[in-house]
Amino acid sequence: MRDEYDFANARKNSQGKQQEQITINIDLSTIEYFKALAVKKGIPYQVLINLYLTDCAEKRKDLELLWH
Protein backbone atom coordinates (compact mmCIF):
# COMPACT_ATOMS: atom_id res chain seq x y z
CA MET A 1 0.00 0.00 0.00
CA ARG A 2 1.27 3.46 -0.84
CA ASP A 3 1.86 6.15 1.77
CA GLU A 4 0.13 8.72 -0.48
CA TYR A 5 -2.29 8.64 -3.40
CA ASP A 6 -2.98 11.31 -6.03
CA PHE A 7 -6.72 11.91 -6.40
CA ALA A 8 -6.33 15.00 -8.59
CA ASN A 9 -7.99 13.23 -11.55
CA ALA A 10 -10.46 11.17 -9.55
CA ARG A 11 -14.05 11.11 -10.75
CA LYS A 12 -16.99 11.60 -8.43
CA ASN A 13 -19.44 8.72 -8.16
CA SER A 14 -21.75 9.18 -11.16
CA GLN A 15 -24.81 8.17 -9.15
CA GLY A 16 -24.05 10.58 -6.33
CA LYS A 17 -24.30 7.81 -3.74
CA GLN A 18 -21.67 6.63 -1.35
CA GLN A 19 -20.30 3.19 -1.93
CA GLU A 20 -18.37 0.82 0.25
CA GLN A 21 -16.03 -1.84 -1.03
CA ILE A 22 -16.81 -5.21 0.54
CA THR A 23 -15.91 -8.85 0.13
CA ILE A 24 -18.80 -11.18 -0.59
CA ASN A 25 -18.99 -14.88 -1.44
CA ILE A 26 -21.04 -15.49 -4.58
CA ASP A 27 -21.51 -18.83 -6.32
CA LEU A 28 -19.41 -19.17 -9.47
CA SER A 29 -22.49 -19.90 -11.59
CA THR A 30 -24.08 -16.65 -10.37
CA ILE A 31 -20.98 -14.65 -11.24
CA GLU A 32 -20.86 -16.27 -14.68
CA TYR A 33 -24.53 -15.37 -15.23
CA PHE A 34 -23.93 -11.70 -14.38
CA LYS A 35 -20.71 -11.58 -16.43
CA ALA A 36 -22.54 -12.88 -19.50
CA LEU A 37 -25.43 -10.47 -18.97
CA ALA A 38 -22.99 -7.60 -18.45
CA VAL A 39 -21.35 -8.33 -21.82
CA LYS A 40 -24.79 -8.14 -23.49
CA LYS A 41 -25.57 -4.86 -21.71
CA GLY A 42 -22.10 -3.41 -22.24
CA ILE A 43 -21.37 -2.62 -18.59
CA PRO A 44 -19.03 -4.16 -16.00
CA TYR A 45 -20.55 -7.11 -14.16
CA GLN A 46 -19.92 -5.60 -10.72
CA VAL A 47 -21.86 -2.49 -11.76
CA LEU A 48 -24.68 -4.73 -13.01
CA ILE A 49 -24.81 -6.64 -9.72
CA ASN A 50 -24.86 -3.35 -7.81
CA LEU A 51 -27.67 -1.99 -10.00
CA TYR A 52 -29.71 -5.15 -9.41
CA LEU A 53 -29.20 -5.07 -5.65
CA THR A 54 -29.97 -1.33 -5.56
CA ASP A 55 -33.21 -1.95 -7.44
CA CYS A 56 -34.18 -4.66 -4.94
CA ALA A 57 -33.42 -2.39 -1.99
CA GLU A 58 -35.25 0.65 -3.43
CA LYS A 59 -38.33 -1.43 -4.21
CA ARG A 60 -38.09 -3.15 -0.80
CA LYS A 61 -38.37 -6.52 -2.50
CA ASP A 62 -39.03 -9.33 -0.06
CA LEU A 63 -37.06 -12.53 -0.42
CA GLU A 64 -38.89 -15.82 -0.40
CA LEU A 65 -36.65 -18.78 0.35
CA LEU A 66 -37.68 -22.36 -0.25
CA TRP A 67 -35.37 -24.89 1.37
CA HIS A 68 -35.35 -28.36 -0.16
C-alpha positions as CSV (number, residue, x, y, z in Angstrom):
1,M,0.0,0.0,0.0
2,R,1.3,3.5,-0.8
3,D,1.9,6.1,1.8
4,E,0.1,8.7,-0.5
5,Y,-2.3,8.6,-3.4
6,D,-3.0,11.3,-6.0
7,F,-6.7,11.9,-6.4
8,A,-6.3,15.0,-8.6
9,N,-8.0,13.2,-11.6
10,A,-10.5,11.2,-9.6
11,R,-14.1,11.1,-10.8
12,K,-17.0,11.6,-8.4
13,N,-19.4,8.7,-8.2
14,S,-21.7,9.2,-11.2
15,Q,-24.8,8.2,-9.2
16,G,-24.1,10.6,-6.3
17,K,-24.3,7.8,-3.7
18,Q,-21.7,6.6,-1.4
19,Q,-20.3,3.2,-1.9
20,E,-18.4,0.8,0.3
21,Q,-16.0,-1.8,-1.0
22,I,-16.8,-5.2,0.5
23,T,-15.9,-8.8,0.1
24,I,-18.8,-11.2,-0.6
25,N,-19.0,-14.9,-1.4
26,I,-21.0,-15.5,-4.6
27,D,-21.5,-18.8,-6.3
28,L,-19.4,-19.2,-9.5
29,S,-22.5,-19.9,-11.6
30,T,-24.1,-16.7,-10.4
31,I,-21.0,-14.7,-11.2
32,E,-20.9,-16.3,-14.7
33,Y,-24.5,-15.4,-15.2
34,F,-23.9,-11.7,-14.4
35,K,-20.7,-11.6,-16.4
36,A,-22.5,-12.9,-19.5
37,L,-25.4,-10.5,-19.0
38,A,-23.0,-7.6,-18.5
39,V,-21.4,-8.3,-21.8
40,K,-24.8,-8.1,-23.5
41,K,-25.6,-4.9,-21.7
42,G,-22.1,-3.4,-22.2
43,I,-21.4,-2.6,-18.6
44,P,-19.0,-4.2,-16.0
45,Y,-20.6,-7.1,-14.2
46,Q,-19.9,-5.6,-10.7
47,V,-21.9,-2.5,-11.8
48,L,-24.7,-4.7,-13.0
49,I,-24.8,-6.6,-9.7
50,N,-24.9,-3.4,-7.8
51,L,-27.7,-2.0,-10.0
52,Y,-29.7,-5.2,-9.4
53,L,-29.2,-5.1,-5.6
54,T,-30.0,-1.3,-5.6
55,D,-33.2,-1.9,-7.4
56,C,-34.2,-4.7,-4.9
57,A,-33.4,-2.4,-2.0
58,E,-35.2,0.6,-3.4
59,K,-38.3,-1.4,-4.2
60,R,-38.1,-3.1,-0.8
61,K,-38.4,-6.5,-2.5
62,D,-39.0,-9.3,-0.1
63,L,-37.1,-12.5,-0.4
64,E,-38.9,-15.8,-0.4
65,L,-36.6,-18.8,0.4
66,L,-37.7,-22.4,-0.2
67,W,-35.4,-24.9,1.4
68,H,-35.4,-28.4,-0.2
